Amino acid sequence: MNTTIPLPVQIVIDDVGWWTATDGSATGEPYRSGMSRAHVPADYLAIAELGRRLGMRPQAAMMLCDWDRDLLLRGLPEATWMGKAWDNPWRHHRHLDEAAQILNDRADHLELVVHGLAHEWWGGDTMERAEWADRAGVMRRRHLLVRHLETYAAILEGNNLGSMPSSFVPCAFNHAFGDGDAGIHRLLADFGILCVSTPFASMRQERPPQTARIAVECGVMTVDRGGGAPPWNAAAAAPPVAMTGPIIGLHWPNLLHAEAERNDEVIDSWVTHLQQLGRRPDRWLAPDTLRAWSQLAHVECTRIRETTAGLAFDFSGLDELTVRVPLDRFVAKTAGRQPPRFADGVRVLAESWEDASSCWVTQLQRAGSDASK
């Protein structure tokens, strides 16, 4: 039968969390989001609406310095352009409570992701790119990054935004793979982070990734973000014509209008485009990051073959990925009116016919794994 394991789609939105939007890079301040206006709570609602309408949880990769109510960043002088004199004019603003309420109420429609505190590094006289690693992908001093992650978690808690997220996007995509226990992935794993996304083309690689799109180190699964994204500061960006990878990598302004009350107009165009993409037989809109990462692992490693008992799957390549992300669930799409039959080794969790793509969509789980997960 004409059955495929479709490539997942996950939406990753960088630089969410700024209230001041102005690009300050010319004067040693962060690039921020580059919007022509300050951000408002409606900008968070736009992400949640995108997720709700698509049945997904887009990643909101958060910058948190503008959420620092207790001026914790005074203790990390390299983390901001003000150093020990750090002050946050937004810390008493009502927008923090309003946005936090949206993020909590709409948690089923978006995911918070670790991105950074103020995105860059101020360890000397000038701003350096970027917070977690320099331009060569060399990690900043570990003991300082431990404090950055601890402070990140404290700011989340201080705003009632939950515990440390399980996903990470490196600032400016300055990242490295292959450094082992001396590298960033060991540090991330120590803080419970399972998933990373970044363009492999800009990642320093001390050894080859396990597959074309997956690099596993210290149990952390890094996925190639790829390219083809709109300019980082382009408001109301049109969806790109070609979306060939598992990640649609965006920046916050891409989904927002210069007039916040018109954000829905931008979201409408992205929803229409992504719904069309999801109806393709070779693509699948993943409901969340863990499902997307699992689906990609099956795309890269699982092989399908036909037997007299039905479709069978060879998971031997998948079993070579020593990741902490659960890889037990995946989706298959089968063309034609005849529903697929499956051999032993998988269980069917759900099955539906899609008129738009003329195929069966089957949610599967490896036999012997817990279907409740």
N, C-alpha and C positions, 0 to 999 in steps of 0.2 A: 504494500500500500504506500501511497505517497505521503509519508509521515515525516515531519521535521521537528526538531527541538528549536523553537524560534528564539532569536536573539532578544534578550530582555531590553527594556527601556527604563532607565531611572533618570529623574531630573535632579540635577545638582545646582543649587543657586548660591553663588559665593557672595560674601560681603554683606549679608543680612546682619542687622543689629546696630548699624550706625544711626544716630539721630542727626548729628551734623553731617551733611553730605559732601561738603566742598572738598575738592581735590586740593590738598595743601602741600603736595610734594615739592613745589617750587620753593617753599620756605621751610623745609625740613619736617613738615607734618605728614600724616598719612595721606595716601591717595584717597582714602575713604571710598564712597560709592560713586562719586563724580556726578550725582544728580544736580539739577539746577535749582532744587528746592530742598528744604529740610524734610526728613522723613516723618511720617505720621503713622498712627496705629493702622489706618486703612491699608498701608503697604504690607503689613503682616497678613491682614485679611485676604489680600489678593493671592498670596501663596496658598493659603488654606482653601480658597475657592477653586484654584487650579487643581489642587489635590482632590477636593470633594467631587468635582465634576468629572474627573478622570478615574475615580476609584483608586487613587494612588496616595502615597505619602512622599511628596518631593522633599529633598534634603534642603534645609535652610542652614547653610554653613555660617555660623554666627561669629561676629566680632563683638567683644564684650566690654571694651573700655568705657563706652558711653552708658553702660549699665552698672558701673561701679559706684554703688550708693555709699559705700563705707570708705572710699579712697584707699582701698587695699593696694593699689598700684604704686602708691608712694614707697612701698617697700621693695619695688622692682624698678629701679631707676632706668634700666635699659629697655623697659617695656613701653615707655611713652616718650614723647618729645619734650615733656616738662620735667622728666627725671623725678627727683625727690620732692619737687614742688607741684607734683601732679594735682590738678583739680578737675572736677567734672561738673560742668554747668547744668547737666541734665539730671543730676542725681536726685533732685527733689521734684522733678517735673511729673505731672500726672500721666504723661504718655507712657511712662514705664509701667505703671499699674495697669493701664488700659491695654497695652500690648501684651503684657504677661498674661492677662485674663484671656486674650485671644489665643495665645500660644497654648495655654492649658485647655481651654474649651475646645479647641480645634486640633488637639493632639492626634486624633485619628486621621487627620488630613495633611499632616506635615511632620517632618522629623528634624529635631535640632541636631546639629553636627558641629564638632570642634573645628574651628578655623583659626582663631587667634584672639589676642587681647587688643593690640593696636596694629597688627599686621607686619610691622617693620621692626628694626632693631636700632637702638640708640646707645651702643656701647662705647662710642667715641665722640668726636666733635660733630659728625654728620650722621644723618639717617642712612642706614644700610638695609638692603633687601636680603633676607626677610626674617621674620620672627624665629622660625624653627631651624633654618639652615641658610648659609650664605649662597651667593649665586652659583658657586661650584657644587652645591649640594652637600657641603660639609656641615654637619650638625653643630649647632651652638653648644656651649658647655652644658653637659648633662645636668649638673646640679642646679643650674639656673633654669633649665627647661622643666625640671621637676617642680620648681616653685611656680613656674608659669601655669603648668597643668593644675597644680593644687589651687592656685588663685582662680583659675578659670572655673573650677568646680565650686569654689566658695562664692563667686559672683552669681553663678546659676542658682545656688541654694539661697543666697540673699535676696533673689528676686522670685523665689518660689517656682523655679523653672526645672526642678527635678535634679537628678544626679548626672554624673558624667555620661555624655552620649557614647555610643559604641562605634561611631564613625568619625573620620578625620579627613580634612582637605588641607594640604600644606599651603601656607601663604606663598603667593607668587609662583607656586609649583616648584619651589626649591626643595628638592627631595633626593633621596638616595636609596638604592636597593643593593643588598649584598654585604653590608657592614656587620652583620651578625649581632652578637650581644653588645657590641660597641656602638650600634647604630640606633636610628630613630624607632625602628619597629619594636625593639626590645622595650624601649621606654613606653611606647604606646600600649604594648601588651600589658605592661605592669599596671597601667591605669584602666584596663578592661576594654580597650579599643580593639575592635575586630576587623574593621573595614576601612580602607583608604582608597581614594581615587585621585589620580593625577595623570597628566600626559606622560606616557613613557618616553616620548621624544625629548623631553626636558629633564628626565630623571637620570641622575648619575647611576650607572649600573656597574657594580663590581663583579657581577656574574649574570648570566642570562636568566630572564624570567622563566618560569616553568612552562608557560604557553605564550602565545602571541599577545594575549590580553590579560594574563594573570601572573602576578609575582607574589610568592608566599615566603614570608620570613618571620620567624618567632611565632608562628601560628596566625599572623596577621595577613589578610588577603588584600593585596593592592590591585586595583583594576585600572586599565588604561582608559583615561578620559578621552583621548583622541583630540580632534580639532574640529574646525568648521563652526565655531561659535560666533555670535555677533560681537562687535566691539564691546569691551567691558563696561563702558559708560554710556552706551547707546540706549536711551529711553525708548519705550514702545517699539522694541526691535521686532522686525518680521521674522518668523521662523525660517531657518535655513532650508534650502531646497533639499539638500542631501543630509541625511542623518544615518550614518553607517556604523556607528559604534554603539555600545551598550549604555552610554551616558550622554545625555543632552546637557552639556555644561554651559551654564548661564551665569550672569551677574545680576544682582537685584534690579538695577535700572531697566534691564531688558524686558521685564514683565510689568513695568510701571509706566504711568502716563505723567507728563509734566504737570497735569492737573489731577491731583489724587482722586477726586470724585469721578474721574473717567478711567480709573484703573480697570474696571470691568471690560471696557472696550478692548484693551490689550489682552486680557485673559481670554475673552471670547475667541480671538484669532488663534491663540495658542491651543486652546481646547479643540477647536475644529481641526487644526493641523495634526495634533497628536492623536485624536480619535481616528483619523484616516490612517495614520502610521500604524496604530495598534491593530487595525483590521487586516493588515498585510499578513499573508500566511507565514512569513519569515520573521515577524516581529511580535512582541508581547509586552504590554504595559504592565510592569511589575508593581504589585501593591505596596512594596516597601523595599528597603535596602537589602535585608537578609534574603528575601526571596529573589531579588535581582542578582545578587552575588551567587546564590545557589544555582539559579538558572544559567548564568554565564558559565559556571564550572561544568555543567552538563553539556552546554553547547560545545565547549572546548574539548571535553574529555570523554563523554559518553557516546557510544556507538550503537546504532539501531540495526537489527537484522530481522528478517522474516523467518518464522518457523511454522511448522504445521499447527502448533498450538496458538499461534498469534505472534504479534510483535514482541521481540525480546530485546533487552538492553544489556550491553557490556559495560560494566562499571569499573573495570580494572584500571583504566587511566585515571578515573575520578579518585580512586582509592589511594593514588600516589600523592594527592594533594593533602598535606598534613596541616589543615586549617582548623581554626576554632569556630568558623562559621558553619552552621549545620547545612549539610549538602544533601539532605534526604528527599527534598521535594523539588519537582520540576513540572513543566508544562509541555505537552506535545500537541501539534496541530496536524490533522489528517484531512487531506482534500477528498471531496466526494461525499455522496449521500450515505454511503455504507459506513456505519459506525465501526471504529477499530476494535480489534480483539487483541488482548495482551496475554503473553505467556506468564508463567510463574516468575516471581522476582519483583513484581510491582503490584501495588493495589491502586484502584481507581478511587480518588477522593471526590471528584466531581467531573461531570461531562456535560457539554452543551454544544448545540449547533449554532453557528454564526452565519446568518444569511449573507451578510455583507462580504464576507471572505469565502463563502461556500466551503466551509471546513468545520470539522469537529475540533473543539478545544477540550483537552483532557488534562485535568490536574492529577498528577501521579505521585506516589511515594514508594520508595524502596521498601520491599517487604521486610518485616522485622523491626522497622523503626516506629516510633511512637507517633501516631496520626494526630494526637492532640497538640503537638508542638508546632 
